[in-house]
Amino acid sequence: MADRRLQVFYTVARLLSFTKAAEALHMTQPAVTFQVRQLEEHFNTRLFDRTHNRVSLTEAGRAAFRYAERIFEAYGEMENAIREITGDVSGALTLGASTTIAEYMLPALLGNFKRKHPEVNIRLKVANSEGIVSMVENNIIDLGVVEGPVSNRNLQVEVCQMDQLVVIVPPGHPLAGKASVTMEEVLPYPFICREEGSGTREVIADYLIELGMGRNALTVSLELGSPEAIKGAVEAGMGVSILSRATLDKELALNRLEGIPLEPGLTRQFAFVHQRQKFRLRAVEELLSFARDYCDRQPSGDGASTGHPSSVSV
């Protein structure tokens, strides 16, 4: 509803990058540049300085940015107020999730949400936890769901569920059949892990540090980019790994892998991450509320109910 030129300017000014703005707006970079130039021609002044591949706001640009913030906040409040009266939930939103959550948690959640709100169009971006947090911070996505703790103090984090991580081995492995294992028992075997920036990898590293072993204690033989790839490598006898218990239902049922709890136990949180802004679009509010209720109804990975998610400003 707002002036497209102002929307584009505001996004570039917030991210201080024409490239990132183009990605956030699902536009080409030349189209973004064209819209900004049109607004500059309207005001007959430059809004950005572009020197040495860096973008900064001019004095006029800073003034325009302050007013744009107020304009878009008023637009958002108006839209939410009217949709509250009419009960209408529609529009488009972009959700981001780490790989494990996107593959094993979100399909059921989003399917149920779409049945309740068919007029909402959802775009899903999948990346590791570090990438999702960065996209939330840069307003590329409206809501993120990630694994493990989030240290970014500019964001709002709500823990929705606890997840148990277990050692996975193929049947016949020397560790197979044990009721539980310690990390000392895992260390001698080649270890298959996720890539740098993965929430799973960071949680395992923190666990090793807590045990006094150091984050690089494991003998990493292979780094892979998804739980499915890791399960395939373990099944092929290439090493052992540690994954979410929630990812193993099919393999356990078919006796292709075994999942062995660690002693002491290893759990991590699944959490919603979003901007701490005064308003959000009604569709985003509805999805966040629906996701909270959904997580509250699911048994947590460590066998205990988490109750209502806690809200933490970090």
TAQUIWO-V167898 format. One record per backbone hydrogen bond with DSSP energy under -0.5 kcal/mol. NH is the residue of the N-H (numbers start at 0). CO is the residue of the C=O. E is the energy in kcal/mol with one decimal. If there is no record, write none. Layout:
BEGIN
NH,CO,E ; NH,CO,E
END
This chain:
BEGIN
6,2,-2.1 ; 7,3,-2.5 ; 8,4,-2.5 ; 9,5,-2.8 ; 10,6,-2.0 ; 11,7,-2.4 ; 12,8,-2.8 ; 13,9,-2.1 ; 14,10,-2.2 ; 15,11,-2.5 ; 16,11,-0.8 ; 20,16,-1.7 ; 21,17,-2.1 ; 22,18,-1.8 ; 23,19,-2.6 ; 24,20,-2.3 ; 25,21,-0.6 ; 25,22,-0.7 ; 26,21,-2.6 ; 31,27,-1.8 ; 32,28,-2.5 ; 33,29,-2.3 ; 34,30,-2.0 ; 35,31,-2.2 ; 36,32,-2.4 ; 37,33,-2.1 ; 38,34,-1.8 ; 39,35,-2.4 ; 40,36,-2.5 ; 41,37,-2.0 ; 42,38,-2.0 ; 43,39,-1.2 ; 44,39,-1.8 ; 48,55,-3.2 ; 50,48,-0.6 ; 50,53,-1.7 ; 53,50,-1.8 ; 55,48,-2.1 ; 57,46,-1.8 ; 61,57,-2.5 ; 62,58,-1.7 ; 63,59,-2.5 ; 64,60,-2.4 ; 65,61,-1.9 ; 66,62,-2.0 ; 67,63,-2.6 ; 68,64,-2.3 ; 69,65,-1.6 ; 70,66,-2.5 ; 71,67,-2.8 ; 72,68,-2.0 ; 73,69,-2.1 ; 74,70,-2.5 ; 75,71,-2.4 ; 76,72,-2.4 ; 77,73,-2.5 ; 78,74,-2.7 ; 79,75,-2.5 ; 80,76,-2.3 ; 81,77,-2.4 ; 82,78,-2.5 ; 83,79,-2.0 ; 84,80,-1.5 ; 85,81,-2.5 ; 86,82,-1.9 ; 87,82,-0.5 ; 89,87,-0.5 ; 90,118,-1.1 ; 92,120,-2.3 ; 94,92,-0.5 ; 94,122,-3.3 ; 95,142,-2.7 ; 96,124,-2.2 ; 97,144,-1.9 ; 101,97,-2.8 ; 102,98,-2.1 ; 103,99,-2.1 ; 104,100,-2.2 ; 105,100,-2.5 ; 108,104,-1.2 ; 109,105,-3.3 ; 110,106,-1.9 ; 111,107,-2.2 ; 112,108,-2.1 ; 113,109,-2.7 ; 114,110,-1.6 ; 115,111,-1.4 ; 116,112,-2.7 ; 119,116,-1.6 ; 120,90,-3.1 ; 120,118,-0.5 ; 121,119,-0.5 ; 122,92,-2.5 ; 124,94,-2.6 ; 126,96,-1.6 ; 129,196,-1.8 ; 131,127,-2.1 ; 132,128,-2.4 ; 133,129,-1.8 ; 134,130,-2.0 ; 135,131,-2.2 ; 136,132,-2.4 ; 137,133,-1.9 ; 138,135,-1.5 ; 139,134,-2.6 ; 140,134,-1.1 ; 141,93,-2.5 ; 142,93,-1.3 ; 143,272,-2.7 ; 144,95,-1.9 ; 145,270,-2.6 ; 147,268,-3.0 ; 152,150,-0.6 ; 154,151,-1.2 ; 155,273,-3.1 ; 156,311,-2.9 ; 157,271,-2.4 ; 158,309,-1.5 ; 159,269,-2.9 ; 160,269,-1.5 ; 162,267,-3.1 ; 164,265,-2.8 ; 165,242,-2.8 ; 166,259,-2.7 ; 167,240,-2.8 ; 168,257,-1.9 ; 172,169,-1.8 ; 175,172,-1.6 ; 177,174,-1.5 ; 180,260,-2.0 ; 184,181,-0.5 ; 185,181,-1.0 ; 186,182,-2.1 ; 188,185,-1.9 ; 190,218,-3.1 ; 191,239,-2.9 ; 192,190,-0.5 ; 192,221,-2.6 ; 194,223,-0.6 ; 197,194,-1.8 ; 201,197,-2.0 ; 202,198,-2.3 ; 203,199,-2.1 ; 204,200,-2.2 ; 205,201,-2.4 ; 206,202,-2.0 ; 207,203,-2.3 ; 208,204,-2.0 ; 209,205,-2.4 ; 210,206,-1.6 ; 211,208,-1.6 ; 212,207,-2.6 ; 213,207,-0.7 ; 216,213,-1.5 ; 219,217,-1.3 ; 220,190,-2.7 ; 221,190,-1.2 ; 223,192,-2.6 ; 229,225,-1.9 ; 230,226,-2.7 ; 231,227,-2.1 ; 232,228,-2.0 ; 233,229,-2.5 ; 234,230,-2.6 ; 235,231,-1.5 ; 236,233,-2.0 ; 237,232,-2.3 ; 239,189,-2.7 ; 240,167,-1.4 ; 242,165,-2.1 ; 244,163,-3.0 ; 246,243,-1.6 ; 247,244,-1.5 ; 251,247,-2.8 ; 252,248,-2.2 ; 253,249,-1.8 ; 254,251,-1.0 ; 255,250,-2.7 ; 256,250,-1.0 ; 257,168,-2.7 ; 259,166,-3.2 ; 259,257,-0.6 ; 260,178,-0.5 ; 260,258,-0.5 ; 261,164,-0.6 ; 262,180,-2.3 ; 265,164,-0.5 ; 266,264,-0.5 ; 267,162,-2.3 ; 269,160,-3.2 ; 270,145,-2.5 ; 271,157,-2.6 ; 272,143,-2.8 ; 273,155,-2.1 ; 275,153,-0.7 ; 276,274,-1.3 ; 284,280,-2.3 ; 285,281,-2.6 ; 286,282,-2.3 ; 287,283,-2.6 ; 288,284,-2.5 ; 289,285,-2.6 ; 290,286,-2.8 ; 291,287,-2.2 ; 292,288,-2.1 ; 293,289,-2.5 ; 294,290,-2.7 ; 295,291,-2.1 ; 296,292,-1.3 ; 296,293,-0.6 ; 297,293,-0.8 ; 297,294,-0.6 ; 300,161,-3.5 ; 302,299,-1.9 ; 309,158,-0.6 ; 311,156,-3.6 ; 311,309,-0.5 ; 313,154,-1.6 ; 313,311,-0.7
END
